[in-house]
């Protein structure tokens, strides 16, 4: 959620218990000897796609810990029980008007995670969704060392994934729209908060002075509605529970909810909508597409996903690529 170019609204009142959590986190931060570069991930999730691979991605990226609030997905809670040193799990429940109510639940979860980070001696907390991957073009250590001492909120721009077929997901997608005028969803990026100083401020920002990280250093890869099955699950859920349509600022979301209500049970029409409004949306914007070689990618043989059929319309990729810094190091390329 998030309105274009502005932070979304969320409830001002968060409760005394929540404020106490924030203050305890600040006190703990003063006691801790946090590494300047350590970071953790906070996410609220419901029925995530290929969660095992998503979690492994953040382990490979170097996250110290993942704080997960799980809604209506007991199998994820069970899976995380096998990884207690890397994942802390809490369970929450979905509510009516999920587009609106999720923001309050995210704020509560992130501030609790900030307090836990302080206890663990972790310096930074990123808030991302379960369809997003942090991508570091330069080493995170070199990025964070550039951050001014006065900055408590690191802002990272997002880019939007372009699927090749209905099964395309974060293990196979390498092409992204990088011009926010052509995005289907939010354009205001995501952020990391400095533990001990920042509080959650909606779902896109933390409190305090902001410092922007440019694309050539890092970005958030947003796999909105990828694959098709994820789009269908998400918007069927919204179609059932979201009654306040006026609070949703994205035409793609509004039309997706209407399509799911109108064509519930008609897979052919739903698939046709997804192809028209998601897959082929970017076809007219070739100049806005870049290739990003991130750590989540598998070869087609490994992933088992079919290649795009030659008879279907294809969206050409830009020759420019933004490799993960680890891949560039192995290839002997400049790190910039």
C-alpha positions in Angstrom: 0.0 0.0 0.0 1.0 3.6 -0.4 -0.2 6.6 -2.4 2.1 7.7 -5.2 4.8 10.1 -4.1 3.5 10.4 -0.6 3.5 8.4 2.6 0.3 6.4 3.2 -2.1 7.2 6.1 -2.1 5.1 9.2 -3.7 5.4 12.6 -2.0 7.9 14.9 -3.0 6.0 18.0 -0.9 2.9 18.5 -1.5 2.3 22.1 0.5 2.5 25.3 1.9 -0.9 25.0 3.3 -0.1 21.6 4.9 3.2 22.8 6.4 1.2 25.7 7.9 -1.2 23.1 9.5 1.7 21.3 11.0 3.2 24.4 12.4 -0.1 25.5 14.0 -0.5 22.1 15.8 2.8 22.5 17.1 2.0 25.9 18.3 -1.4 24.7 20.1 0.3 21.8 22.1 2.4 24.1 23.2 -0.7 26.0 24.1 -2.7 22.9 27.3 -2.7 20.9 25.6 -2.9 17.5 27.7 -3.4 14.4 27.5 -0.4 12.1 26.5 -2.6 9.1 24.4 -5.4 10.5 20.8 -5.5 9.3 17.6 -7.4 9.7 14.3 -7.8 7.8 10.7 -7.2 9.0 7.8 -8.6 7.0 4.1 -9.2 7.5 3.1 -12.1 5.3 0.0 -14.1 4.2 0.3 -17.1 1.9 3.7 -16.2 0.5 5.0 -17.6 -2.8 8.0 -19.9 -2.5 8.8 -18.8 1.0 11.7 -21.1 1.4 13.5 -19.5 -1.5 12.6 -16.0 -0.3 14.0 -16.7 3.2 17.1 -18.3 1.7 17.6 -15.2 -0.4 17.9 -13.0 2.7 20.2 -15.4 4.4 22.5 -15.2 1.3 22.2 -11.4 1.2 23.6 -11.3 4.7 20.6 -10.5 6.9 21.3 -11.1 10.6 17.7 -12.0 11.3 14.2 -12.0 9.9 11.2 -10.9 11.9 8.0 -12.3 10.5 4.3 -11.6 11.3 2.3 -14.4 9.7 -1.4 -14.2 8.9 -3.5 -17.2 8.1 -0.6 -19.4 7.0 0.1 -22.0 9.7 2.5 -24.0 7.4 4.9 -21.0 7.4 4.9 -20.9 11.2 5.7 -24.6 11.2 8.5 -24.1 8.6 10.1 -21.3 10.5 10.2 -23.4 13.7 13.1 -25.2 12.1 15.1 -21.9 11.8 14.8 -20.3 15.3 18.2 -18.7 15.1 17.4 -16.8 11.9 13.6 -16.2 12.1 11.4 -14.9 14.8 7.7 -15.5 14.2 4.5 -13.9 15.5 1.0 -14.7 14.4 -1.6 -12.1 13.5 -5.0 -12.3 11.8 -6.3 -10.6 8.7 -9.1 -8.0 9.0 -11.8 -6.5 6.8 -10.5 -3.9 4.4 -7.1 -5.5 4.3 -5.6 -2.7 2.1 -6.2 -0.2 4.9 -5.8 -2.3 8.1 -2.5 -3.9 7.0 -0.6 -0.6 7.5 -1.4 -0.5 11.3 -0.4 -4.1 11.7 2.9 -3.4 9.8 3.7 -0.4 12.0 3.2 -2.5 15.2 5.3 -5.3 13.9 8.1 -3.1 12.7 8.4 -1.2 16.0 8.5 -4.5 17.9 11.2 -5.7 15.5 13.2 -2.5 16.1 13.1 -3.3 19.9 14.2 -6.9 19.2 17.0 -5.6 17.0 18.3 -3.4 19.8 18.4 -6.4 22.1 20.3 -8.4 19.5 22.8 -5.6 18.7 21.5 -5.2 15.1 22.1 -1.7 13.6 19.5 -1.4 10.8 16.0 -2.8 10.1 14.6 -3.0 6.6 10.8 -3.2 6.2 9.9 -5.1 3.0 7.0 -7.2 1.8 7.1 -10.9 0.9 7.0 -10.1 -2.8 10.1 -7.8 -2.6 13.8 -8.5 -2.6 16.5 -6.1 -1.5 19.2 -5.9 -4.2 22.6 -4.5 -3.5 24.6 -3.4 -6.6 27.4 -2.2 -4.3 28.4 -4.0 -1.1 26.0 -3.0 1.8 29.0 -2.2 4.0 30.2 0.4 1.5 26.7 1.8 1.2 26.1 2.2 4.9 29.5 3.8 5.5 28.4 6.7 3.3 25.3 7.4 5.5 25.4 10.7 7.4 25.5 10.2 11.2 22.3 12.3 11.4 20.3 10.1 9.1 17.9 7.6 10.7 15.9 6.5 7.6 17.6 5.1 4.5 15.3 5.3 1.5 15.7 2.8 -1.4 13.8 3.3 -4.7 11.7 0.4 -6.0 11.6 -1.1 -9.5 8.7 -3.2 -10.9 9.1 -6.8 -12.2 8.1 -7.7 -15.7 7.0 -11.4 -16.1 7.6 -13.4 -19.3 4.7 -15.9 -18.6 2.2 -16.9 -16.0 4.7 -18.8 -14.0 7.3 -16.1 -13.8 8.4 -15.3 -10.3 11.5 -13.9 -8.4 13.6 -17.0 -9.4 13.2 -16.3 -13.1 12.4 -12.6 -13.7 15.4 -10.4 -14.5 13.7 -7.5 -16.4 12.4 -4.6 -14.4 10.7 -1.3 -15.2 12.8 1.4 -13.6 10.7 4.5 -14.5 8.0 5.1 -11.9 5.7 6.8 -14.4 4.9 3.4 -15.8 4.5 1.5 -12.5 1.3 -0.3 -11.6 1.7 0.1 -7.9 3.6 2.3 -5.4 6.5 4.6 -6.5 7.8 5.9 -3.1 10.3 3.1 -2.4 11.0 1.3 0.9 13.4 2.1 3.7 15.6 1.0 6.6 15.5 2.5 10.0 18.4 3.1 12.4 17.9 0.9 15.4 17.7 3.0 18.6 16.6 6.2 16.9 13.9 5.5 14.3 10.2 4.4 14.6 8.0 3.0 11.9 6.2 5.8 10.0 3.7 4.0 7.8 4.8 1.1 5.6 7.3 3.0 3.4 9.3 5.2 5.9 10.9 5.4 9.3 11.0 8.5 11.4 14.0 10.9 11.4 16.2 12.4 8.8 16.1 10.6 5.4 19.0 9.7 3.2 18.3 8.4 -0.3 20.3 5.5 -1.8 20.6 5.8 -5.6 19.7 3.0 -8.1 23.4 2.3 -8.9 24.0 1.3 -5.2 20.8 -0.5 -4.3 17.1 -1.0 -5.1 14.0 -2.9 -4.0 12.9 -5.4 -6.6 9.1 -5.5 -6.4 7.5 -8.6 -7.9 3.9 -7.2 -7.9 1.4 -9.8 -9.1 4.1 -12.3 -10.1 3.3 -15.1 -10.8 -0.3 -15.1 -12.0 -1.3 -17.4 -9.1 -0.1 -14.8 -6.7 -2.2 -12.1 -8.4 -5.2 -14.3 -8.2 -4.8 -15.1 -4.5 -4.1 -11.5 -3.5 -7.0 -9.9 -5.3 -9.5 -12.7 -4.6 -8.7 -12.0 -1.0 -9.2 -8.3 -1.5 -12.4 -8.9 -3.5 -13.8 -10.8 -0.5 -12.8 -8.4 2.3 -12.2 -4.9 0.9 -15.3 -2.8 0.9 -13.6 0.7 1.0 -12.6 1.1 -2.6 -12.1 4.9 -2.3 -8.9 4.4 -0.2 -7.1 2.5 -2.9 -5.1 4.9 -5.2 -4.0 2.4 -7.9 -6.2 1.7 -10.9 -4.5 -1.7 -11.4 -5.6 -2.7 -7.8 -9.2 -1.4 -8.3 -9.6 -3.1 -11.7 -8.1 -6.3 -10.4 -10.6 -6.4 -7.5 -13.5 -5.8 -9.9 -12.3 -8.4 -12.3 -12.0 -11.0 -9.5 -15.5 -10.2 -8.3 -17.0 -10.3 -11.8 -15.2 -13.3 -13.1 -14.8 -15.4 -10.0 -14.4 -19.0 -11.1 -13.7 -18.1 -14.7 -10.0 -18.9 -15.1 -9.9 -18.0 -18.8 -11.1 -14.5 -18.2 -9.0 -13.9 -15.1 -5.8 -15.1 -17.0 -6.7 -12.8 -19.9 -7.0 -9.8 -17.5 -3.6 -10.6 -16.0 -1.9 -10.9 -19.3 -3.4 -7.7 -20.6 -3.0 -5.5 -17.5 0.2 -7.0 -16.0 2.4 -8.9 -18.5 1.9 -6.7 -21.5 1.5 -3.4 -19.6 5.2 -2.6 -20.1 5.4 -3.4 -23.9 5.2 0.2 -24.9 8.0 1.4 -22.6 11.1 -0.4 -23.8 13.3 2.5 -22.8 12.3 2.1 -19.1 13.3 -1.6 -18.9 16.6 -2.8 -17.4 18.1 -6.2 -16.7 18.9 -6.9 -13.0 21.0 -10.0 -12.3 20.0 -10.6 -8.7 20.8 -13.5 -6.2 17.4 -15.0 -6.5 17.7 -16.0 -10.2 17.7 -19.7 -11.3 18.4 -21.0 -14.7 15.3 -22.3 -16.6 16.5 -25.8 -16.2 16.8 -25.5 -12.4 13.5 -23.6 -11.9 11.5 -25.9 -14.2 9.7 -22.9 -15.6 8.9 -22.8 -19.3 10.6 -20.3 -21.6 8.4 -17.6 -23.3 6.9 -19.1 -26.4 8.1 -17.4 -29.6 4.6 -17.0 -30.9 3.8 -14.7 -28.0 4.6 -11.0 -27.8 8.0 -10.4 -26.2 9.2 -7.4 -24.4 12.9 -6.8 -25.2 15.3 -6.3 -22.4 17.7 -3.4 -22.1 21.3 -4.2 -22.6 22.1 -2.4 -19.4 22.3 -4.7 -16.4 22.6 -4.1 -12.7 24.4 -7.1 -11.2 24.5 -8.0 -7.5 27.9 -6.9 -6.3 28.9 -10.4 -5.3 28.4 -11.6 -8.9 30.5 -8.7 -10.2 33.3 -9.6 -7.8 33.3 -13.2 -9.0 33.4 -12.0 -12.6 36.2 -9.4 -12.0 34.0 -6.5 -12.9 34.2 -3.0 -11.5 32.2 -2.5 -8.4 31.8 1.3 -9.0 
